[in-house]
Amino acid sequence: MAMSQINHKTTEKNSTDIGSAVSVQNISKNYGDVEALRDMSLEFPRGQLTSLLGPSGCGKTTLLKIIAGLLEPTSGHVEVNGINVSGPGPDRAFVFQDFALLPWATVLKNVAFGLQMRGVAASEREAIAERYIKSVGLAGFENSYPHELSGGMRQRVGLARALSVDADVLLMDEPFSAVDEQTRRKFQEDLLSLVRDENKTFIFVTHSIEEAVYVSDQIAILLPRPSRVSEIIRPSSFRNKGVDNIRRDSEYLDIVDNIWSSLRTYVE
C-alpha cells in the first residue's frame, strides 16, 4: 500500500483552521561571531506545507531546529499553537535527512520508539506502529533491521515514526535528498496526499526549487547569512490539477524560473 493510500483520521479544513500553527517572532541566532539568523519573523499556516528554500548555509536547518526546540535562539521566540517553545515537545515531530534510525532496532521498534519515550504501553505502541508501517507500504518488514532496507524504505520508516506520535507539526529536513530521483518523485506525490488528508502543519526544508514549488502551499525564500526572509510565495492555481499535471502547468514553470532568477546571484 502506497503512502498516498494512508487511511488517517481526517479533519475538515474550515474557518476554524485559519491562522498560524507556528509563529517565528524576531528570531536571531549567533554561533560565536557568526550571525546565522537575523531578526527573522515568519508565520506557518495551520494545515499547510511551507517550504524553507535558499542557498546552502542560509540557515534553513538552523531555523527548523529552533522550531523543534533542539536549538535555543540568541533572541526572539517561537510559538506553536500559541505556546512558547522552550524545548522539544509532543506537538512537533522531526523527519531527518539521514533517517536517524536506531541501527540495532527492528522497523517495528524504530517506529514505536517515539511512543515508547512518551510512556505508551508496549501493546498499544506496537499496534500503532504496525498500523503506520502498513500505511507507508512496509507491511512484512516489521522485523527487518535498517541495514536490510533500501534508502527509500528507511525514509518510509522515519516518516512512519513521525506520523505515529500524531504531532500537530511535522518538521522535515531535506527528507528526500538521500533517495534516487524516481523514489523522490513518488515521495513528493505521497506528501501531497498527506498534506491534503492530514490536519497537520508541515515545515519542509529543501534545496530543490522544483520540489519546493511542487509540494508547497507556501514558500519562504531565505537570503544568505545572516538569514532573513526575502520573499513569501504562495503557489495557487495549479494546486488542484492533479499530481501528473503540476509540472506541466505554466504557473509552476514560471514560479520555478522566477525563484531561480532571484537565487542565482547567491550561488557560487
C-alpha positions as semicolon CSV with decimal commas, in nm:
position;residue;x (nm);y (nm);z (nm)
1;M;0,000;0,000;0,000
2;A;0,147;0,335;-0,102
3;M;0,164;0,633;0,129
4;S;-0,097;0,807;-0,084
5;Q;-0,343;0,542;0,033
6;I;-0,292;0,603;0,404
7;N;-0,616;0,581;0,598
8;H;-0,565;0,854;0,859
9;K;-0,817;1,043;1,057
10;T;-0,918;1,346;0,852
11;T;-1,036;1,678;0,989
12;E;-1,228;1,903;0,756
13;K;-1,041;2,227;0,695
14;N;-1,275;2,517;0,758
15;S;-1,282;2,864;0,903
16;T;-1,175;2,735;1,245
17;D;-0,844;2,618;1,094
18;I;-0,745;2,962;0,967
19;G;-0,437;3,101;1,138
20;S;-0,081;3,004;1,214
21;A;0,017;2,683;1,387
22;V;0,376;2,806;1,418
23;S;0,485;3,166;1,464
24;V;0,853;3,266;1,444
25;Q;0,896;3,607;1,604
26;N;1,214;3,815;1,568
27;I;1,445;3,514;1,584
28;S;1,820;3,571;1,574
29;K;2,086;3,304;1,614
30;N;2,460;3,357;1,657
31;Y;2,733;3,094;1,668
32;G;3,013;3,288;1,834
33;D;3,094;3,568;1,591
34;V;2,890;3,411;1,311
35;E;2,542;3,559;1,270
36;A;2,329;3,279;1,123
37;L;1,977;3,430;1,155
38;R;1,889;3,797;1,197
39;D;1,556;3,919;1,336
40;M;1,354;3,664;1,139
41;S;0,975;3,658;1,162
42;L;0,762;3,406;0,975
43;E;0,415;3,254;1,005
44;F;0,337;2,891;0,915
45;P;-0,033;2,847;0,827
46;R;-0,216;2,570;1,005
47;G;-0,279;2,258;0,798
48;Q;-0,048;2,365;0,514
49;L;0,303;2,284;0,393
50;T;0,560;2,562;0,400
51;S;0,899;2,507;0,236
52;L;1,215;2,685;0,351
53;L;1,422;2,743;0,039
54;G;1,751;2,920;-0,014
55;P;2,122;2,876;-0,089
56;S;2,344;2,648;0,118
57;G;2,430;2,797;0,455
58;C;2,130;3,030;0,469
59;G;2,003;2,891;0,799
60;K;1,718;2,664;0,686
61;T;1,812;2,374;0,914
62;T;1,905;2,611;1,196
63;L;1,558;2,763;1,185
64;L;1,398;2,417;1,170
65;K;1,593;2,304;1,479
66;I;1,492;2,619;1,668
67;I;1,127;2,546;1,589
68;A;1,183;2,187;1,702
69;G;1,329;2,310;2,030
70;L;1,663;2,143;1,956
71;L;1,845;2,479;1,940
72;E;1,794;2,787;2,154
73;P;1,776;3,120;1,969
74;T;2,003;3,406;2,067
75;S;1,698;3,631;2,074
76;G;1,331;3,617;1,979
77;H;1,093;3,329;2,034
78;V;0,880;3,065;1,861
79;E;0,518;2,981;1,940
80;V;0,344;2,655;1,850
81;N;-0,032;2,674;1,884
82;G;0,015;2,993;2,086
83;I;0,258;2,838;2,337
84;N;0,622;2,946;2,361
85;V;0,875;2,681;2,259
86;S;1,128;2,609;2,532
87;G;1,244;2,268;2,410
88;P;1,123;1,961;2,221
89;G;0,758;1,874;2,272
90;P;0,491;1,624;2,170
91;D;0,331;1,882;1,941
92;R;0,626;1,851;1,698
93;A;0,789;1,554;1,521
94;F;1,111;1,556;1,317
95;V;1,184;1,364;0,995
96;F;1,562;1,373;0,948
97;Q;1,763;1,385;0,626
98;D;1,979;1,087;0,727
99;F;1,686;0,875;0,853
100;A;1,821;0,880;1,215
101;L;1,710;0,523;1,273
102;L;1,837;0,304;1,554
103;P;2,061;0,055;1,370
104;W;2,022;-0,215;1,637
105;A;1,641;-0,194;1,640
106;T;1,386;-0,352;1,407
107;V;1,149;-0,150;1,192
108;L;0,873;-0,207;1,448
109;K;1,086;-0,085;1,737
110;N;1,211;0,215;1,539
111;V;0,858;0,326;1,454
112;A;0,742;0,268;1,812
113;F;1,040;0,448;1,966
114;G;0,875;0,791;1,997
115;L;0,571;0,633;2,159
116;Q;0,795;0,442;2,400
117;M;0,965;0,767;2,502
118;R;0,620;0,910;2,576
119;G;0,537;0,622;2,807
120;V;0,282;0,445;2,585
121;A;0,229;0,083;2,693
122;A;0,406;-0,179;2,482
123;S;0,095;-0,343;2,337
124;E;-0,059;-0,009;2,239
125;R;0,256;0,138;2,086
126;E;0,323;-0,178;1,883
127;A;-0,033;-0,175;1,749
128;I;0,004;0,192;1,648
129;A;0,346;0,125;1,494
130;E;0,216;-0,172;1,295
131;R;-0,066;0,041;1,156
132;Y;0,171;0,309;1,030
133;I;0,423;0,058;0,898
134;K;0,145;-0,087;0,686
135;S;0,033;0,262;0,585
136;V;0,372;0,354;0,437
137;G;0,394;0,030;0,241
138;L;0,630;-0,167;0,466
139;A;0,400;-0,446;0,587
140;G;0,608;-0,762;0,619
141;F;0,925;-0,570;0,714
142;E;0,838;-0,520;1,083
143;N;1,124;-0,744;1,198
144;S;1,380;-0,617;0,948
145;Y;1,675;-0,400;1,050
146;P;1,772;-0,068;0,887
147;H;2,078;-0,216;0,713
148;E;1,849;-0,462;0,535
149;L;1,639;-0,185;0,379
150;S;1,690;0,044;0,080
151;G;1,728;0,417;0,132
152;G;1,369;0,478;0,029
153;M;1,244;0,213;0,271
154;R;1,448;0,360;0,556
155;Q;1,298;0,701;0,488
156;R;0,950;0,547;0,499
157;V;1,038;0,411;0,843
158;G;1,136;0,761;0,954
159;L;0,811;0,903;0,822
160;A;0,606;0,628;0,990
161;R;0,779;0,706;1,319
162;A;0,697;1,077;1,289
163;L;0,334;1,009;1,196
164;S;0,285;0,753;1,474
165;V;0,322;1,011;1,753
166;D;0,036;1,217;1,599
167;A;0,213;1,552;1,639
168;D;0,047;1,871;1,515
169;V;0,361;1,987;1,332
170;L;0,591;1,774;1,116
171;L;0,939;1,915;1,063
172;M;1,112;1,767;0,759
173;D;1,482;1,836;0,696
174;E;1,552;1,751;0,331
175;P;1,386;1,412;0,384
176;F;1,408;1,302;0,019
177;S;1,765;1,408;-0,062
178;A;1,919;1,067;0,005
179;V;1,697;0,868;-0,229
180;D;1,705;0,821;-0,606
181;E;1,510;1,051;-0,837
182;Q;1,228;0,805;-0,907
183;T;1,171;0,740;-0,536
184;R;1,194;1,111;-0,465
185;R;0,915;1,189;-0,712
186;K;0,695;0,921;-0,561
187;F;0,760;1,061;-0,213
188;Q;0,664;1,409;-0,338
189;E;0,332;1,278;-0,470
190;D;0,266;1,092;-0,144
191;L;0,350;1,405;0,055
192;L;0,083;1,599;-0,134
193;S;-0,167;1,333;-0,029
194;L;-0,058;1,357;0,334
195;V;-0,095;1,734;0,337
196;R;-0,438;1,703;0,180
197;D;-0,561;1,429;0,413
198;E;-0,399;1,521;0,744
199;N;-0,486;1,818;0,963
200;K;-0,118;1,882;1,028
201;T;0,127;2,162;0,959
202;F;0,433;2,064;0,757
203;I;0,759;2,262;0,757
204;F;0,983;2,131;0,481
205;V;1,348;2,216;0,415
206;T;1,477;2,160;0,062
207;H;1,749;2,281;-0,173
208;S;1,538;2,193;-0,478
209;I;1,339;2,478;-0,633
210;E;1,128;2,234;-0,836
211;E;1,050;2,026;-0,528
212;A;0,953;2,330;-0,322
213;V;0,714;2,461;-0,587
214;Y;0,566;2,113;-0,641
215;V;0,481;2,031;-0,279
216;S;0,424;2,370;-0,113
217;D;0,128;2,581;-0,018
218;Q;0,379;2,850;0,086
219;I;0,749;2,900;0,008
220;A;0,973;3,117;0,224
221;I;1,281;3,233;0,031
222;L;1,573;3,286;0,270
223;L;1,871;3,509;0,199
224;P;2,231;3,406;0,270
225;R;2,380;3,455;0,615
226;P;2,275;3,639;0,819
227;S;1,950;3,486;0,703
228;R;1,633;3,689;0,659
229;V;1,311;3,619;0,474
230;S;1,345;3,764;0,126
231;E;1,006;3,672;-0,016
232;I;0,695;3,464;0,050
233;I;0,546;3,282;-0,248
234;R;0,209;3,107;-0,241
235;P;0,155;2,885;-0,547
236;S;-0,216;2,870;-0,619
237;S;-0,381;2,792;-0,950
238;F;-0,215;2,456;-1,022
239;R;-0,250;2,306;-0,672
240;N;-0,570;2,113;-0,754
241;K;-0,485;1,998;-1,105
242;G;-0,357;1,654;-1,003
243;V;-0,005;1,527;-0,940
244;D;0,052;1,438;-1,306
245;N;-0,028;1,787;-1,430
246;I;0,152;2,017;-1,185
247;R;0,493;2,006;-1,351
248;R;0,340;2,087;-1,691
249;D;0,146;2,390;-1,565
250;S;0,264;2,728;-1,692
251;E;0,238;2,888;-1,345
252;Y;0,452;2,611;-1,197
253;L;0,717;2,666;-1,464
254;D;0,706;3,044;-1,422
255;I;0,746;3,025;-1,044
256;V;1,040;2,785;-1,074
257;D;1,207;3,021;-1,323
258;N;1,139;3,332;-1,113
259;I;1,279;3,174;-0,797
260;W;1,592;3,066;-0,982
261;S;1,634;3,420;-1,117
262;S;1,616;3,551;-0,759
263;L;1,860;3,296;-0,614
264;R;2,116;3,256;-0,892
265;T;2,319;3,559;-0,776
266;Y;2,382;3,382;-0,442
267;V;2,506;3,057;-0,599
268;E;2,883;3,036;-0,623
